[in-house]
């Protein structure tokens, strides 16, 4: 249902924002300088400088539909002070990446740019719009806009035109990160003006991109320290935690600052009902491992159903691990063998330690023959306490574990050790009750998530074997401290698929059609037929080589193992 306005406005007052730079009037089928020019990477600040071309489209209450949109130079938006998004925050966003396929023996023209699971982002974007009472962007339009931005800024995908650069001998133009990518950010904003808590009278859909470097430094993952926050929550049950709403993220800034004050890089939040179960980080989903069991909290009413999270669940099954979606108590987390986060930007982020109630627990791993971690349920490090300056008091024992300089035992240590020896299935009744509560929250929120593509169980034996062979069990000595073998293997396999080094039997990667327009109007409104009220195209496939068609109504649900 289209949003309604609670104020009367004339047409001139509810039109979408304009860009403060001159719009390109070259029309569809033209080529922008961004598509042709070499990028001087010595002048590019990765993660800061935006690519030169963005997409913008507007939804008008006069037509109750999206216009065709256009590619314009990246630049400021002009908004009225009364814009709903500035006063009440009606806004959602997405994040996905474009990758340049590896292939050093290929000619430049044969290099391909691909997107990773854009149909899942399109479906989550559509669901989020409905939750925030905004006109959904039809998946066909979302996919075409993302493709257009990736195509127009193809030279800004790291590793772009590196063969050309070698030929010209311009060393200063070589991309600085061999495993970089182009981060693409779609936004849906309530830009129409009003004073009153109501849906905006008009909306803007835009897509821009920023080149980013790889997460691994010199091919090695760098683990980080996290704080399990005991006094702040990220989201509440039946709220908008499962929606990528802009307002979910800035409230995390204070919690992050408090984490840094305790010598941690970021924090993980507990559930708002009981302060018992891990939910997610400020911008990542969370996994723990016990032996060969990989567990992540169910993505439901208060947890974002991450697309990277869903992918890792499938890959973990392929690699032979037992995967559980179940509540994780902080006690279970302190007894984990490995812990790591996941997200589009992070991919896989190993967590080297967590601090909870002033006590730090470090995660170490002991590799076994099959690549799992031995000593499940054992505390890797105990008794590290933070002093008033956020520094750790204590000393390392012979195993590298932190021991308190004082002999007093903390409350958290006593509670955790009381559970040893712990079994993975201990507390199953409590976990089942918590899971049932989460299911109720998800149902009440009206959200049902499932990502498309093949499931691990649908792969042929030879396909599973090829994937497992790409990410063999690493030698323990080859892993940096704090990085476990499961996180290492999942990162290697997922990035291998994204960059084209590993096979993709799931059909997750989607090739960017490099033959389409790179500037000017795109006329995407022609893709949208009938069913305008619901914002769904009955015939959504976007013309273009290599782009997979999307079902008319994508089924987007909590990423389970199927």
C-alpha positions as CSV (number, residue, x, y, z in Angstrom):
1,X,0.0,0.0,0.0
2,X,1.4,3.4,-0.9
3,X,2.2,5.7,1.9
4,X,-0.1,8.6,2.6
5,X,0.7,12.1,3.8
6,X,-1.0,13.7,6.8
7,X,-0.5,17.2,5.4
8,X,-1.8,18.8,2.2
9,X,1.0,19.8,-0.2
10,X,1.1,21.1,-3.7
11,X,3.1,19.1,-6.3
12,X,6.1,21.5,-6.1
13,X,6.5,20.8,-2.4
14,X,6.6,17.1,-2.6
15,X,9.0,16.5,-5.5
16,X,12.2,14.6,-4.8
17,X,15.5,16.3,-4.1
18,X,17.7,17.6,-6.9
19,X,21.4,17.2,-7.1
20,X,23.6,20.2,-6.7
21,X,25.6,19.3,-9.7
22,X,24.6,19.5,-13.3
23,X,22.7,16.5,-14.4
24,X,23.8,14.6,-17.4
25,X,21.5,15.0,-20.4
26,X,23.2,12.6,-22.7
27,X,20.4,10.1,-22.6
28,X,20.4,6.3,-22.4
29,X,23.1,4.4,-24.1
30,X,25.8,7.0,-23.6
31,X,29.1,6.5,-21.9
32,X,30.3,8.6,-19.0
33,X,34.0,9.5,-18.3
34,X,33.8,7.2,-15.2
35,X,33.4,4.2,-17.4
36,X,36.4,5.0,-19.7
37,X,39.0,6.8,-17.6
38,X,41.8,5.2,-15.7
39,X,41.8,5.7,-12.0
40,X,44.8,7.2,-10.3
41,X,44.7,5.0,-7.3
42,X,47.5,7.0,-5.6
43,X,45.0,9.7,-5.0
44,X,42.0,7.5,-4.0
45,X,41.2,7.2,-0.2
46,X,39.7,3.8,0.0
47,X,36.4,3.8,1.9
48,X,36.2,7.6,1.7
49,X,36.2,8.8,-1.9
50,X,33.0,8.0,-3.7
51,X,32.9,6.7,-7.3
52,X,31.9,9.5,-9.7
53,X,28.5,8.2,-10.9
54,X,25.3,7.6,-8.8
55,X,21.7,6.6,-9.6
56,X,18.7,8.6,-8.4
57,X,14.9,8.1,-8.8
58,X,11.9,9.7,-7.2
59,X,8.4,8.5,-6.1
60,X,5.7,11.0,-6.5
61,X,2.3,11.1,-4.8
62,X,0.8,12.4,-8.1
63,X,1.6,9.1,-9.9
64,X,2.1,6.8,-6.9
65,X,4.9,5.2,-8.8
66,X,8.7,5.5,-9.3
67,X,10.0,7.4,-12.2
68,X,12.5,5.9,-14.6
69,X,15.6,7.2,-12.7
70,X,18.9,8.3,-14.1
71,X,22.6,8.1,-13.7
72,X,24.1,11.5,-12.6
73,X,27.4,12.7,-11.3
74,X,27.9,12.0,-7.6
75,X,27.1,15.1,-5.6
76,X,25.0,16.7,-2.8
77,X,21.3,16.4,-2.6
78,X,19.1,19.4,-2.0
79,X,16.5,18.8,0.7
80,X,14.1,21.0,2.5
81,X,14.6,21.3,6.3
82,X,11.1,19.8,6.8
83,X,12.1,16.6,4.9
84,X,10.7,13.7,6.8
85,X,14.1,11.9,6.8
86,X,15.7,14.8,8.5
87,X,13.1,15.1,11.2
88,X,11.9,11.6,11.8
89,X,14.4,9.4,10.1
90,X,12.3,7.5,7.6
91,X,15.2,5.7,5.8
92,X,16.5,2.3,5.0
93,X,19.7,1.2,3.2
94,X,21.5,-1.8,1.8
95,X,25.1,-2.8,1.3
96,X,26.6,-5.1,-1.3
97,X,29.8,-5.4,-3.3
98,X,30.9,-5.6,-6.9
99,X,34.0,-7.7,-7.4
100,X,36.4,-8.1,-10.3
101,X,37.0,-11.7,-11.1
102,X,40.6,-12.8,-10.8
103,X,42.3,-14.1,-13.9
104,X,45.8,-12.8,-14.5
105,X,46.2,-14.6,-17.8
106,X,43.1,-13.0,-19.3
107,X,43.1,-9.9,-21.5
108,X,41.6,-6.7,-20.1
109,X,38.4,-7.1,-22.1
110,X,37.8,-10.5,-20.7
111,X,37.8,-9.3,-17.1
112,X,34.3,-9.6,-15.5
113,X,32.7,-7.6,-12.8
114,X,30.2,-9.5,-10.7
115,X,27.7,-8.7,-7.9
116,X,27.3,-11.0,-4.9
117,X,23.7,-12.1,-4.3
118,X,22.1,-8.8,-5.3
119,X,18.6,-10.4,-5.5
120,X,18.8,-11.1,-1.7
121,X,19.6,-7.4,-1.1
122,X,16.7,-6.4,-3.4
123,X,14.3,-8.6,-1.4
124,X,15.5,-7.4,2.0
125,X,15.2,-3.8,0.7
126,X,11.6,-4.4,-0.3
127,X,10.7,-6.0,3.0
128,X,12.4,-3.1,4.9
129,X,10.5,-0.5,2.9
130,X,7.2,-2.2,3.9
131,X,8.2,-2.3,7.6
132,X,9.1,1.4,7.5
133,X,5.8,2.3,5.6
134,X,7.7,3.4,2.5
135,X,6.9,2.6,-1.2
136,X,8.9,-0.6,-2.0
137,X,11.4,-0.4,-4.8
138,X,10.5,-3.3,-7.1
139,X,13.3,-5.9,-7.2
140,X,13.6,-5.4,-11.0
141,X,14.3,-1.7,-10.5
142,X,16.7,-2.3,-7.6
143,X,18.7,-4.8,-9.6
144,X,18.9,-2.6,-12.7
145,X,19.9,0.4,-10.7
146,X,22.7,-1.5,-8.9
147,X,23.9,-3.0,-12.2
148,X,24.0,0.5,-13.8
149,X,26.0,2.0,-10.9
150,X,28.5,-0.9,-11.0
151,X,28.8,-0.6,-14.8
152,X,29.2,3.2,-14.8
153,X,31.9,2.9,-12.1
154,X,33.6,-0.3,-13.4
155,X,37.0,1.4,-13.4
156,X,36.6,1.9,-9.7
157,X,36.4,-1.8,-8.9
158,X,39.8,-2.7,-7.4
159,X,41.9,-4.6,-9.9
160,X,40.1,-2.8,-12.7
161,X,42.1,-2.3,-15.8
162,X,45.3,-3.5,-14.1
163,X,46.3,-5.0,-17.5
164,X,45.8,-1.6,-19.1
165,X,48.0,0.0,-16.4
166,X,50.8,-2.5,-16.9
167,X,50.7,-1.7,-20.6
168,X,50.9,2.1,-20.0
169,X,53.5,1.6,-17.3
170,X,51.6,3.7,-14.7
171,X,52.6,2.3,-11.4
172,X,50.9,5.0,-9.5
173,X,47.6,3.8,-10.9
174,X,47.8,0.3,-9.7
175,X,45.0,-0.5,-7.2
176,X,46.5,-0.6,-3.7
177,X,44.5,-3.6,-2.5
178,X,44.8,-6.8,-4.5
179,X,41.6,-8.0,-2.9
180,X,39.5,-4.8,-3.0
181,X,36.0,-4.3,-4.2
182,X,33.4,-1.6,-4.9
183,X,31.0,-1.2,-2.0
184,X,27.5,-0.2,-3.4
185,X,25.1,1.6,-1.1
186,X,21.4,1.8,-2.0
187,X,19.3,4.3,0.0
188,X,15.6,4.8,0.3
189,X,14.8,8.2,1.9
190,X,11.5,9.9,2.9
191,X,12.5,13.2,1.3
192,X,9.1,14.9,1.1
193,X,8.5,17.7,3.6
194,X,6.1,17.5,6.5
195,X,5.8,18.5,10.1
196,X,4.1,15.6,11.9
197,X,4.9,12.0,12.5
198,X,3.5,10.6,9.3
199,X,4.9,8.9,6.2
200,X,6.7,11.2,3.8
201,X,4.7,12.5,0.9
202,X,7.5,11.7,-1.6
203,X,10.6,9.5,-1.6
204,X,14.0,9.2,-3.2
205,X,15.8,6.0,-4.2
206,X,19.5,6.4,-4.9
207,X,22.5,4.2,-5.3
208,X,26.2,5.3,-4.9
209,X,29.4,3.4,-4.6
210,X,32.8,3.7,-2.8
211,X,35.9,1.6,-3.5
212,X,37.1,-0.3,-0.5
213,X,40.2,-2.4,0.3
214,X,40.4,-6.1,1.3
215,X,39.9,-7.1,4.9
216,X,42.9,-9.4,5.0
217,X,46.3,-7.8,5.5
218,X,48.9,-9.5,3.3
219,X,46.6,-12.4,2.9
220,X,46.1,-12.9,6.7
221,X,43.0,-12.2,8.7
222,X,43.4,-9.8,11.6
223,X,41.4,-10.7,14.7
224,X,39.8,-8.0,16.9
225,X,38.7,-7.7,20.5
226,X,35.0,-7.3,21.3
227,X,33.1,-6.2,24.4
228,X,29.9,-8.0,25.3
229,X,27.9,-5.0,26.4
230,X,26.0,-5.5,29.6
231,X,24.1,-2.1,29.9
232,X,23.0,-1.2,26.3
233,X,20.8,-3.0,23.8
234,X,20.8,-2.7,20.0
235,X,17.2,-3.6,19.4
236,X,14.0,-4.8,21.1
237,X,11.8,-7.7,20.3
238,X,9.0,-6.8,17.8
239,X,11.0,-3.6,16.9
240,X,13.0,-2.9,13.7
241,X,16.2,-4.8,14.5
242,X,15.6,-7.1,11.6
243,X,15.3,-4.1,9.2
244,X,18.3,-2.3,7.8
245,X,16.8,1.0,9.1
246,X,19.2,4.0,9.3
247,X,18.1,4.7,12.9
248,X,19.4,1.3,14.1
249,X,23.1,2.3,13.7
250,X,23.9,5.7,15.2
251,X,22.7,4.6,18.6
252,X,25.6,2.1,18.5
253,X,28.2,4.8,18.5
254,X,28.1,5.4,22.2
255,X,28.4,1.7,22.9
256,X,31.3,1.5,20.5
257,X,33.0,4.3,22.3
258,X,32.5,2.5,25.6
259,X,34.0,-0.6,24.1
260,X,37.1,1.3,23.0
261,X,37.4,2.7,26.5
262,X,37.9,-1.0,27.6
263,X,40.5,-1.6,24.9
264,X,38.0,-3.3,22.6
265,X,37.3,-2.5,19.0
266,X,33.5,-3.0,19.0
267,X,30.8,-4.6,21.0
268,X,28.3,-7.4,20.9
269,X,24.8,-6.9,22.3
270,X,22.7,-9.1,24.6
271,X,18.9,-9.6,24.1
272,X,16.7,-7.0,25.6
273,X,14.4,-9.5,27.3
274,X,16.8,-11.3,29.6
275,X,20.3,-9.9,29.1
276,X,21.3,-13.5,28.6
277,X,21.6,-14.3,24.9
278,X,24.0,-12.9,22.3
279,X,22.3,-11.0,19.5
280,X,24.7,-9.3,17.1
281,X,27.4,-6.7,16.9
282,X,27.0,-3.0,15.9
283,X,27.3,-4.0,12.3
284,X,27.8,-7.8,12.1
285,X,26.1,-11.1,12.9
286,X,27.9,-13.4,15.4
287,X,29.1,-17.0,15.3
288,X,30.6,-19.3,17.9
289,X,32.1,-22.7,17.5
290,X,32.4,-25.6,19.9
291,X,34.3,-28.4,18.3
292,X,32.8,-29.0,14.9
293,X,29.5,-27.3,15.8
294,X,29.0,-23.8,14.4
295,X,26.2,-21.8,16.0
296,X,24.7,-18.4,15.3
297,X,21.6,-16.7,16.8
298,X,18.4,-17.1,14.9
299,X,17.8,-14.0,12.7
300,X,14.4,-12.9,13.7
301,X,12.6,-9.9,15.1
302,X,15.6,-8.1,16.7
303,X,18.5,-9.5,14.6
304,X,19.3,-8.6,11.0
305,X,19.1,-11.5,8.6
306,X,22.6,-11.0,7.1
307,X,23.2,-12.1,3.6
308,X,26.9,-13.0,4.4
309,X,25.6,-14.9,7.4
310,X,23.2,-16.9,5.2
311,X,26.1,-17.7,2.8
312,X,28.4,-18.8,5.6
313,X,25.8,-21.2,7.0
314,X,25.6,-23.0,3.7
315,X,29.4,-23.0,3.3
316,X,29.9,-24.4,6.8
317,X,27.6,-27.3,5.9
318,X,29.6,-27.9,2.7
319,X,32.8,-28.0,4.8
320,X,31.4,-30.7,7.0
321,X,30.5,-28.7,10.1
322,X,27.3,-29.1,12.1
323,X,25.4,-25.9,11.9
324,X,22.9,-24.7,14.4
325,X,20.7,-21.6,14.5
326,X,20.0,-21.3,18.2
327,X,20.2,-18.8,21.1
328,X,23.8,-18.4,22.5
329,X,24.0,-17.5,26.1
330,X,27.0,-15.4,27.2
331,X,28.1,-18.4,29.3
332,X,28.2,-20.5,26.1
333,X,30.1,-17.7,24.3
334,X,32.8,-17.6,27.0
335,X,33.4,-21.3,26.5
336,X,33.6,-21.2,22.7
337,X,36.6,-22.4,20.8
338,X,36.2,-19.8,18.1
339,X,34.2,-16.6,17.7
340,X,33.7,-14.5,14.6
341,X,31.5,-11.9,13.0
342,X,30.1,-11.6,9.5
343,X,28.9,-8.9,7.2
344,X,29.2,-7.4,3.8
345,X,32.0,-5.1,4.8
346,X,33.6,-7.5,7.3
347,X,33.1,-10.7,5.3
348,X,34.5,-12.8,8.2
349,X,35.9,-11.0,11.2
350,X,37.7,-13.3,13.7
351,X,37.2,-12.2,17.3
352,X,40.3,-12.8,19.3
353,X,38.7,-12.1,22.7
354,X,35.6,-10.8,24.4
355,X,35.3,-8.8,27.6
356,X,32.3,-9.2,29.8
357,X,31.7,-7.6,33.2
358,X,35.4,-6.6,33.3
359,X,36.7,-10.0,32.5
360,X,38.5,-10.9,29.3
361,X,38.3,-14.3,27.6
362,X,40.7,-15.0,24.7
363,X,39.9,-17.6,22.1
364,X,42.6,-20.0,21.1
365,X,42.3,-23.1,18.9
366,X,43.9,-26.5,18.8
367,X,43.6,-28.0,15.4
368,X,42.5,-31.6,14.9
369,X,42.9,-33.8,11.9
370,X,39.6,-32.7,10.4
371,X,40.1,-29.0,11.0
372,X,37.8,-28.7,13.9
373,X,38.8,-27.3,17.3
374,X,39.6,-29.6,20.1
375,X,38.7,-28.9,23.8
376,X,35.1,-27.9,23.2
377,X,33.6,-26.2,26.2
378,X,37.0,-25.3,27.7
379,X,37.7,-21.7,28.7
380,X,40.5,-20.5,26.5
381,X,41.5,-17.7,28.9
382,X,40.2,-16.6,32.3
383,X,40.6,-14.0,35.0
384,X,41.7,-11.0,32.8
385,X,40.2,-7.8,34.3
386,X,40.2,-4.3,33.0
387,X,41.4,-1.5,35.2
388,X,40.0,2.0,35.3
389,X,42.0,3.0,32.3
390,X,40.7,0.1,30.1
391,X,43.9,-1.8,30.3
392,X,44.2,-5.5,31.2
393,X,45.5,-6.3,34.7
394,X,47.1,-9.8,34.9
395,X,49.8,-12.0,33.4
396,X,49.9,-14.7,30.8
397,X,50.2,-18.3,31.9
398,X,52.1,-21.0,30.1
399,X,49.2,-21.5,27.6
400,X,49.0,-17.8,26.8
401,X,45.9,-17.4,28.9
402,X,45.3,-14.4,31.0
403,X,45.4,-14.9,34.8
404,X,44.2,-12.3,37.3
405,X,47.0,-10.6,39.2
406,X,44.7,-10.8,42.2
407,X,43.4,-14.2,43.3
408,X,39.7,-13.2,43.7
409,X,37.3,-14.9,41.5
410,X,34.6,-12.8,39.7
411,X,31.0,-13.5,39.5
412,X,31.2,-14.2,35.8
413,X,34.0,-16.7,36.3
414,X,32.1,-18.6,39.0
415,X,29.0,-18.8,36.8
416,X,30.9,-20.0,33.8
417,X,33.0,-22.5,35.5
418,X,30.0,-24.0,37.3
419,X,28.8,-25.2,33.9
420,X,32.0,-27.2,33.1
421,X,32.2,-29.7,31.7
422,X,29.6,-28.3,29.3
423,X,27.9,-30.2,26.4
424,X,26.6,-28.4,23.3
425,X,23.1,-29.6,24.1
426,X,23.0,-28.5,27.7
427,X,20.2,-26.1,28.4
428,X,18.3,-27.3,25.4
429,X,14.9,-26.6,27.1
430,X,15.9,-23.0,27.8
431,X,17.2,-22.5,24.3
432,X,14.1,-24.0,22.8
433,X,11.9,-21.6,24.9
434,X,14.0,-18.6,23.8
435,X,13.8,-19.8,20.2
436,X,10.0,-20.1,20.4
437,X,9.9,-16.5,21.8
438,X,12.0,-15.3,18.9
439,X,9.7,-17.1,16.4
440,X,6.8,-15.3,18.0
441,X,8.5,-12.0,17.6
442,X,9.3,-12.7,14.0
443,X,5.8,-13.6,13.2
444,X,4.3,-10.6,14.9
445,X,6.6,-8.4,12.9
446,X,5.1,-9.7,9.7
447,X,8.5,-10.7,8.3
448,X,9.4,-14.0,6.7
449,X,12.9,-14.3,5.3
450,X,14.4,-16.8,2.9
451,X,17.2,-16.3,0.4
452,X,17.1,-17.8,-3.0
453,X,19.7,-20.0,-4.8
454,X,20.7,-23.6,-4.1
455,X,21.1,-24.9,-0.6
456,X,24.1,-27.0,0.4
457,X,22.0,-30.1,0.6
458,X,21.1,-29.7,-3.1
459,X,24.7,-29.7,-4.3
460,X,26.1,-32.7,-6.1
461,X,28.9,-34.7,-4.3
462,X,31.5,-33.5,-6.8
463,X,30.4,-29.9,-6.3
464,X,30.8,-30.2,-2.5
465,X,34.1,-31.9,-2.9
466,X,35.4,-29.1,-5.1
467,X,34.4,-26.4,-2.6
468,X,36.0,-28.3,0.3
469,X,39.2,-28.8,-1.7
470,X,39.4,-25.0,-2.2
471,X,39.5,-24.4,1.5
472,X,41.5,-27.2,3.1
473,X,42.2,-27.5,6.8
474,X,45.1,-25.0,7.5
475,X,48.2,-25.9,9.4
476,X,47.9,-24.5,12.9
477,X,51.2,-22.7,12.6
478,X,50.0,-20.9,9.6
479,X,47.2,-19.1,11.4
480,X,47.6,-15.8,13.2
481,X,46.9,-15.8,16.9
482,X,43.2,-15.5,17.5
483,X,42.2,-16.8,14.1
484,X,40.6,-20.2,14.2
485,X,40.6,-22.8,11.4
486,X,36.8,-22.5,10.8
487,X,36.8,-18.8,10.4
488,X,39.9,-19.1,8.1
489,X,38.3,-21.7,5.9
490,X,34.9,-19.9,5.6
491,X,36.7,-16.6,4.7
492,X,38.9,-18.3,2.1
493,X,35.9,-20.1,0.5
494,X,33.5,-17.2,0.5
495,X,36.0,-14.7,-0.9
496,X,37.1,-17.3,-3.4
497,X,33.6,-17.5,-4.7
498,X,33.2,-13.7,-4.8
499,X,36.4,-13.2,-6.8
500,X,35.9,-16.2,-9.1
501,X,38.8,-18.2,-7.8
502,X,36.4,-20.9,-6.4
503,X,33.5,-22.5,-8.1
504,X,30.0,-21.1,-7.5
505,X,27.5,-24.0,-7.7
506,X,25.0,-21.9,-5.6
507,X,24.6,-19.4,-8.4
508,X,25.4,-16.5,-6.0
509,X,27.4,-14.3,-8.3
510,X,25.7,-12.2,-11.0
511,X,27.6,-10.8,-13.8
512,X,27.3,-7.0,-14.5
513,X,26.1,-6.3,-18.0
514,X,28.8,-4.0,-19.3
515,X,26.9,-3.2,-22.5
516,X,24.3,-1.0,-20.9
517,X,24.1,2.8,-20.4
518,X,26.5,4.5,-18.1
519,X,25.0,8.0,-17.9
520,X,21.7,9.7,-18.3
521,X,18.1,8.4,-18.0
522,X,17.6,4.7,-17.6
523,X,13.8,4.6,-18.1
524,X,13.4,1.8,-15.5
525,X,9.8,2.6,-15.1
526,X,9.3,0.6,-18.2
527,X,10.3,-2.5,-16.2
528,X,7.4,-2.0,-13.8
529,X,4.1,-3.4,-15.1
530,X,0.7,-3.5,-13.4
531,X,0.6,-4.1,-9.6
532,X,1.9,-0.6,-9.0
533,X,0.2,-0.4,-5.6
534,X,2.2,-3.3,-4.3
535,X,5.3,-2.1,-6.0
536,X,6.0,-5.5,-7.6
537,X,6.7,-6.3,-11.2
538,X,5.0,-9.3,-12.8
539,X,7.8,-9.5,-15.4
540,X,10.9,-8.3,-13.6
541,X,13.8,-9.8,-15.5
542,X,16.2,-7.1,-16.6
543,X,17.5,-7.4,-20.2
544,X,21.2,-7.9,-20.3
545,X,23.7,-10.7,-20.7
546,X,24.7,-12.5,-17.6
547,X,21.9,-11.2,-15.3
548,X,19.8,-13.9,-13.8
549,X,16.1,-13.4,-13.9
550,X,14.3,-12.7,-10.6
551,X,11.1,-14.3,-9.6
552,X,8.1,-11.9,-9.6
553,X,7.7,-12.3,-5.8
554,X,11.1,-13.3,-4.3
555,X,10.7,-15.5,-1.2
556,X,12.9,-13.8,1.3
557,X,13.1,-15.5,4.7
558,X,15.3,-16.1,7.6
559,X,18.4,-17.9,6.1
560,X,17.9,-21.4,7.3
561,X,19.7,-24.6,6.2
562,X,16.7,-25.8,4.2
